[in-house]
Amino acid sequence: MAKTGAGHRRQSCYLAPVRIEDWPDEWQEWVALTPMERFRESEKIFAQYLALGGSLDPDPDPTSPFDNPSEWNSNAAHGRAGLRVLRRGAS
């Protein structure tokens, strides 16, 4: 331990070096991709997330200063904003 003054001791922190060879195969494959290949793979993963029902809507945060409980609609699906269909008549 190293002394920091006034009798206080500070604990040393040492992290062992991490070798890519020690990573799981999936991580190694990801790191081996070029940035553009990673971007394209991320697009595929994101499309799959949305197809499985993932949402871009943020969860409500009652601790946020921008939280407005009156905007939260419990009648809407999953408590999120509903989808309105706009109909335009044939003219």
C-alpha positions as CSV (number, residue, x, y, z in Angstrom):
1,M,0.0,0.0,0.0
2,A,1.1,3.5,-0.7
3,K,1.1,6.3,1.9
4,T,-0.8,9.4,0.9
5,G,0.0,11.7,3.8
6,A,-1.5,12.3,7.2
7,G,-1.3,8.6,8.0
8,H,-3.9,7.7,5.4
9,R,-3.1,4.7,3.2
10,R,-4.2,4.3,-0.4
11,Q,-4.6,0.8,-1.8
12,S,-2.8,0.1,-5.1
13,C,-4.9,-1.1,-7.9
14,Y,-3.4,-3.3,-10.6
15,L,-5.3,-4.9,-13.5
16,A,-3.7,-7.8,-15.3
17,P,-3.2,-7.2,-19.0
18,V,-6.0,-8.7,-21.1
19,R,-5.1,-10.5,-24.2
20,I,-7.6,-10.8,-27.1
21,E,-6.8,-14.5,-27.3
22,D,-8.4,-14.9,-23.8
23,W,-11.7,-13.3,-25.0
24,P,-14.7,-15.5,-26.1
25,D,-14.7,-16.4,-29.8
26,E,-17.7,-14.2,-30.6
27,W,-15.9,-11.1,-29.1
28,Q,-12.7,-11.9,-31.1
29,E,-14.8,-12.1,-34.3
30,W,-16.4,-8.7,-33.5
31,V,-13.0,-7.1,-32.9
32,A,-11.6,-8.5,-36.2
33,L,-14.4,-6.7,-38.2
34,T,-13.7,-3.4,-39.8
35,P,-15.7,-0.4,-38.5
36,M,-18.0,-0.6,-41.5
37,E,-18.6,-4.3,-41.1
38,R,-19.4,-3.7,-37.4
39,F,-21.8,-0.9,-38.4
40,R,-23.6,-3.3,-40.9
41,E,-23.8,-6.0,-38.3
42,S,-25.2,-3.6,-35.8
43,E,-27.9,-2.6,-38.3
44,K,-28.9,-6.2,-38.6
45,I,-29.0,-6.7,-34.9
46,F,-31.1,-3.5,-34.5
47,A,-33.5,-4.6,-37.2
48,Q,-33.9,-7.9,-35.4
49,Y,-34.5,-6.2,-32.1
50,L,-37.3,-4.1,-33.6
51,A,-38.8,-7.1,-35.4
52,L,-39.0,-9.0,-32.1
53,G,-41.0,-6.1,-30.6
54,G,-38.3,-3.9,-29.2
55,S,-39.2,-0.3,-28.8
56,L,-37.4,3.0,-29.2
57,D,-39.7,4.6,-26.6
58,P,-37.8,5.4,-23.4
59,D,-39.1,4.1,-20.2
60,P,-40.7,6.8,-18.0
61,D,-38.3,8.3,-15.4
62,P,-40.2,9.8,-12.5
63,T,-37.0,11.3,-11.2
64,S,-36.4,13.3,-14.3
65,P,-37.2,17.1,-14.2
66,F,-38.8,16.6,-17.6
67,D,-41.2,13.9,-16.4
68,N,-44.8,14.8,-17.0
69,P,-47.2,12.2,-15.6
70,S,-50.1,13.7,-17.5
71,E,-48.5,12.6,-20.8
72,W,-48.3,8.9,-19.6
73,N,-51.3,7.1,-21.0
74,S,-52.1,3.9,-19.2
75,N,-54.8,3.0,-21.8
76,A,-52.3,2.9,-24.6
77,A,-50.6,-0.4,-25.5
78,H,-47.7,-1.0,-23.1
79,G,-48.4,2.5,-21.5
80,R,-46.8,4.1,-24.5
81,A,-48.1,6.8,-26.8
82,G,-50.8,5.4,-29.1
83,L,-50.7,5.5,-32.9
84,R,-53.3,7.6,-34.6
85,V,-54.3,6.9,-38.2
86,L,-54.9,10.0,-40.2
87,R,-57.5,9.5,-42.9
88,R,-57.6,11.8,-45.8
89,G,-60.8,11.8,-47.9
90,A,-60.6,11.4,-51.6
91,S,-61.0,14.7,-53.3
